[in-house]
Amino acid sequence: MSEAGEGAAASSLAALDAWTVAAIAVLAYLVSNLVHEGLGHGGACLLGGGQPRVLNAVFFDCDTSPMSERGVRWMAAAGSLANVALAIVAGGVLRRGPEMGSRLRFLLWLLLAVNLLQAFGYLLFSGLGGFGDWAAVIEGARPALVFRLGLTLLGGWLYFDLAPRVFMPLLEPFLGQARPARVERARRLTLLPYLVGGLAYLAAGLLNPYGMKLVLLSAAAASFGGTSLLAWYPPLWARLTRTSPPGAPLGVARSRAWILATLVLLTFFVAVLGPGIHFGGG
């Protein structure tokens, strides 16, 4: 291959198509939400003997009257635990599948990052605010201030220290070695997903039957709040760290199939889960 051909191939490999990056991001955010609400809270409700009432884009409602107090606490924790489980699976596949396509690698990376940040951010959120899933887990524990402080400190360490050390090295193949290009690539691969993922949550949350308060406390908190580290940390990492493998960085090329798949899931998420799916006990 000529030098011109090699340059064109490298440029194509490194390209980051904004539409496809956004589509993969929305897909990752929606899957993470469905795992949290449906598999996590919903699964724990069923296993604990509760009666599902509503599966909504931003909450899960369960009749907990048949459940034990321990079962109710487990149900509150199960959303975050399901997110951590999905992150572990995504990270494991990502580490063991170097030959997979770059778009699938990017999806797995986002699933890892989004699920860790949402799960760990919920600990911090509940500790600071005194409400949310983990506030329900420690409800009634005394002294309350000590338990809230424990949630805050643990959540802060997991969110700001452990999570980035887990997922940022796995983004390196997409960043390349040259600065300032790697800083700009980090921004494109994380800030855009942060924005479009949060907007997808808000779009569905606006259709919930309980008004704007739930949008702010659940949809905005989980998306714009829970994954806010993606908005600022990756470019900082790219500026201060350089451990990418040699050669052209991986790219995210345009894919109509990925975009179409995301549009289908987004339509379901907004039009069906936005108002909510009501079950027999609702």
N, C-alpha and C positions, 0 to 999 in steps of 0.2 A: 504493500500500500504506500502511496506517495505521502510526503509530509502534509500536503494539503488535505488528503483523504484522512490521514490520522487526526489532523486537527479538527476536521468536521465531525469525525466519529466521537472524539473526546467532548466536543461542544454539545453534540446530541445527547451523549451519556449524562453530562452534567446539567442539562437543562431542567428547570423546575417550572412545569406548567401550572399556573396559578389555579385554573379551573379544576385540574385533577388533584392538586394538593388540597384545595378546599373540599372537594367531594370526599376524599379519603378522610379528611378531618371530621366532617359531619358524620360520616359512617362510624368512625371510632367513638365519637361522643354519644351518638344514639345507642350504639351497642352497649357502651358502658352504663348508660342510664337504664336500659332495659334489664341488664344484669343486676344493677343495684335494686331497682324497684320490684321487678318481676321475680327473678331467680332468688335474690337475697331476701327481701322482706316477704315476698309472696310465698317462697318456698318454706321459710321459717314459720309463717302463719299456718300453712297446711300441716307441716310436721308437728307443730305444737298443739294441733287440735282446734285452731281458730277457723273462722269462716270468712273467706275473702269477700269483700264488698265491692271495691273499685280499684282497678288498675289504671292509673292516670300517668301522663307523661312526667309529672313532677311529684307524685306521691302514690303510696299504696295504702288503702284503707282496709283494715281487718277487724272483724268482730272478735275481740279478745276475751269476751266473757267466759268461754269454756276453757281458756288457757290458764296455766299456772303463772305465778309472778315471775318465776325463772324463765318460762317460755316467752313471756312478753319482753323481758330484757334481751333474750337471745334474738327475738325478732327485730328489735331495735338495732342491735349490733350487726345483724346478718347482711344488711345492705353493704356496709363497708367491708365486711369479711368476704363477701362475694366479689367485690371489686379487687381486693388483694389477690384472691384466687385467680381471677382472670388475668391480672398483671403477671402472676407467676407463670401461668401457662404461656402468655404472649412472650415473656422474656425467655422462657425455655426454648420455645420454637425458634425465636429469633437467633439465639446463640447457636443452635444446632442445625440451622438451615442456611448456610452461607450461599448456596447456589440458587436460592429462590429469587424471583423477580424483585426489582427495586420498589415497585408500588406495593407489593405485599409486605416487604420488609418495612416500609414506611408505615403501613397500617399497623403492623405488629408493634412498632416502636411507639406509635401514638397510643395504642391500647395499653401498653406498659406504663407510659408516662401519665396519661389521663387517669387511669384507675388508681395508681399509687397516690397521685396528688389529691384526687377526690376523697379517697379513703383516709389518708393522713390529715388532710385539711379539715375533715369533719371532726376529728378529735380536737383540733385547735379551735375550730368554730364553736363547738359545744362547750369547751372549757371556758372560753372567753365570754360567750353570750349567755350561757346557762340554759340554752334550749337546743332542740335538734335531737338526732338519733342517740348520740352518746350521753346527752343530758338525761335521756330516758333510761339509759343503761345504769347510770349511777344515782337515779332518783331515790331519795330516802336514805342514802348512805351518809353517815356522819363521821367526822365533821364535814359538812358540804363544801366549805371553802377549800379544804385540803384536797378533796377529790377533784374539784374543778381545777385547782392549781396543777394537780398531777396530770389531768387531761391536757391542759395547756402546754406544759413543759414537754410531755411525751409527744404531743402532736407537733409542736414546733421543731423538735429534734428530727422526727421522722420526715417532716415536710421539707424543711430547709437544708437538712444535712444528708440524711440517708437516701431519700428518693432521688435527688440529682446525681449522687454518686452511683446509683444503680442504672439510671436510664441515659445519662448524658454520654458516657463512653460509647454506647451503642448507636448514637447519632453520628459519630465521627466519620464513618464511611461516606456520608452524604455531604460533609463539610469541605473536604480537601485540605491541603496544607498551606495554600497561599493566603496571606492577609493582604488587603481587607476583605477579599472575596469570601472567606470562610465565615466572617462575621455577618455579612449580608445574607449568606445562604442560611445561617442559623436563624436569622430574623425571619426570612421568608418561610422557613419550614416550621416555625413555632408561633409567631405572632398571628399570621393569617388563620391557622387552625384554632387558636384561642378565640379569635373574634367570631369566626363563622360557627364554631361549635357552641359558643355562648348564645349567639343569635338564634340558632336552631332550638335551643332549650326555651328561650324567651318566646319564640313564635308559638310553640306548643303550650307553654305555660299560660299565655294570654287567654286560652280557651277553657281553662279550668273553671269549675263552677263556684269557686270560693273567692274570686276576685284578686286584686293586685297584691294584697298582702302575701298571699301564698307564692306569687311570682317572685317577689323580692326575697322571701325567706327560703325558698326552695330552688326555683329555677336559676335565679341570678346568683344565689349563694353557691350552688353546686358547680356552676359553669364559670362565670366571671370571677367569683371568689375562690372556688376550690382549685381551679387550675391557673390562677393568676401568675404563678411562677413562670409559666411558659411565655408570658408577655415580656419578661425582662431578663431572666437568668441565662438562657442559651446564648445570646450574643455576648454576654459577659464571659461565659465559659469559652466561647470560640476565640475571644480576644486574649484570654490569659492562658489557654491550654492549646497544645497542638500535637495531637497523637494520631492523626489520620494516617491510614496506610498510603504508601506512594501511589502515584497514578491519578487519573481523573476521578473526581468524586462521583458517587452514584447520583443519578438524576431521577426525576419523576416526570415521565413523558405523558403527553396528552393521551387519554383513554376514554372513548365514548362509553365503553362498557361500565367502567367504574362510575362515571358521572350518572349514567342511567340507573344503575343499581342504587346509588345514593338518593336520587330523586324519588324512586319508588319507596324506599324506606322512610324518607323524610315526609312524603305524603301520608303514609300510614301513621307516622309519629304525630304529626300535627292534626290531621283530620280525624283520626280515630282515638289515639291516646290523649290528644289535647282535651277533648270533652270527657274522656274516660270510658273504660269498658266496665259495665256493671254486671255483677254476678248475682246468683240466685238469692244471696242473703242481703243484697243491697237495698 
